[in-house]
């Protein structure tokens, strides 16, 4: 069984100072640039950099602890 987590309401966000601080810290974390050694040049698209999936999975594991990857469609090159 999975419990659905309720999103906070606007009044919750404005009244709960600790939650507001956590949200600000989370937004700051997400706004950071990844380490330059993690960013790779795309093999087919010129002048395009990307973050490899292993780095994305590492960040998901560190931030959320539990996550599920769902492949919804496969693109073609």
RONU-816790 format. One record per residue (C-alpha): x negated, y, z; residue in three letters. Coordinates in nm, 2 decimals, m for minus. Layout:
# residues N
X X&Y Y&Z Z&r ALA
...
//
This chain:
# residues 77
X 0.00&Y 0.00&Z 0.00&r UNK
X m0.12&Y 0.34&Z m0.08&r UNK
X m0.02&Y 0.65&Z 0.11&r UNK
X 0.04&Y 0.95&Z m0.11&r UNK
X m0.13&Y 1.25&Z 0.03&r UNK
X 0.08&Y 1.57&Z 0.03&r UNK
X m0.07&Y 1.88&Z m0.11&r UNK
X m0.08&Y 2.18&Z 0.13&r UNK
X 0.17&Y 2.45&Z 0.08&r UNK
X 0.08&Y 2.81&Z 0.03&r UNK
X 0.18&Y 2.89&Z 0.39&r UNK
X m0.04&Y 2.60&Z 0.51&r UNK
X m0.33&Y 2.74&Z 0.32&r UNK
X m0.29&Y 3.09&Z 0.45&r UNK
X m0.23&Y 2.99&Z 0.81&r UNK
X m0.49&Y 2.71&Z 0.85&r UNK
X m0.82&Y 2.89&Z 0.87&r UNK
X m1.02&Y 2.56&Z 0.89&r UNK
X m0.85&Y 2.42&Z 0.58&r UNK
X m0.92&Y 2.74&Z 0.40&r UNK
X m1.28&Y 2.72&Z 0.49&r UNK
X m1.30&Y 2.36&Z 0.37&r UNK
X m1.14&Y 2.46&Z 0.04&r UNK
X m1.38&Y 2.75&Z m0.01&r UNK
X m1.68&Y 2.52&Z 0.07&r UNK
X m1.54&Y 2.26&Z m0.18&r UNK
X m1.50&Y 2.53&Z m0.45&r UNK
X m1.85&Y 2.65&Z m0.39&r UNK
X m1.98&Y 2.29&Z m0.42&r UNK
X m1.80&Y 2.24&Z m0.75&r UNK
X m1.93&Y 2.57&Z m0.89&r UNK
X m2.29&Y 2.47&Z m0.85&r UNK
X m2.50&Y 2.39&Z m1.16&r UNK
X m2.63&Y 2.03&Z m1.16&r UNK
X m3.00&Y 1.96&Z m1.14&r UNK
X m3.17&Y 2.03&Z m1.47&r UNK
X m3.31&Y 1.68&Z m1.47&r UNK
X m2.96&Y 1.54&Z m1.48&r UNK
X m2.85&Y 1.73&Z m1.79&r UNK
X m2.92&Y 1.56&Z m2.12&r UNK
X m2.91&Y 1.67&Z m2.48&r UNK
X m2.63&Y 1.50&Z m2.68&r UNK
X m2.78&Y 1.25&Z m2.93&r UNK
X m2.55&Y 1.35&Z m3.21&r UNK
X m2.42&Y 1.70&Z m3.15&r UNK
X m2.69&Y 1.97&Z m3.19&r UNK
X m2.73&Y 2.22&Z m2.91&r UNK
X m2.49&Y 2.04&Z m2.68&r UNK
X m2.58&Y 1.93&Z m2.33&r UNK
X m2.38&Y 1.69&Z m2.12&r UNK
X m2.38&Y 1.52&Z m1.78&r UNK
X m2.42&Y 1.14&Z m1.82&r UNK
X m2.14&Y 0.93&Z m1.67&r UNK
X m2.37&Y 0.77&Z m1.41&r UNK
X m2.43&Y 1.11&Z m1.26&r UNK
X m2.06&Y 1.19&Z m1.26&r UNK
X m1.99&Y 0.86&Z m1.09&r UNK
X m2.26&Y 0.93&Z m0.83&r UNK
X m2.10&Y 1.27&Z m0.75&r UNK
X m1.75&Y 1.12&Z m0.73&r UNK
X m1.88&Y 0.86&Z m0.48&r UNK
X m2.05&Y 1.12&Z m0.27&r UNK
X m1.77&Y 1.37&Z m0.26&r UNK
X m1.45&Y 1.15&Z m0.25&r UNK
X m1.59&Y 0.82&Z m0.12&r UNK
X m1.32&Y 0.63&Z m0.30&r UNK
X m1.22&Y 0.68&Z m0.66&r UNK
X m1.09&Y 0.49&Z m0.96&r UNK
X m1.20&Y 0.54&Z m1.32&r UNK
X m0.94&Y 0.50&Z m1.58&r UNK
X m1.02&Y 0.49&Z m1.95&r UNK
X m0.72&Y 0.62&Z m2.13&r UNK
X m0.85&Y 0.63&Z m2.49&r UNK
X m1.16&Y 0.56&Z m2.68&r UNK
X m1.29&Y 0.82&Z m2.91&r UNK
X m1.48&Y 0.76&Z m3.23&r UNK
X m1.78&Y 0.94&Z m3.36&r UNK
//
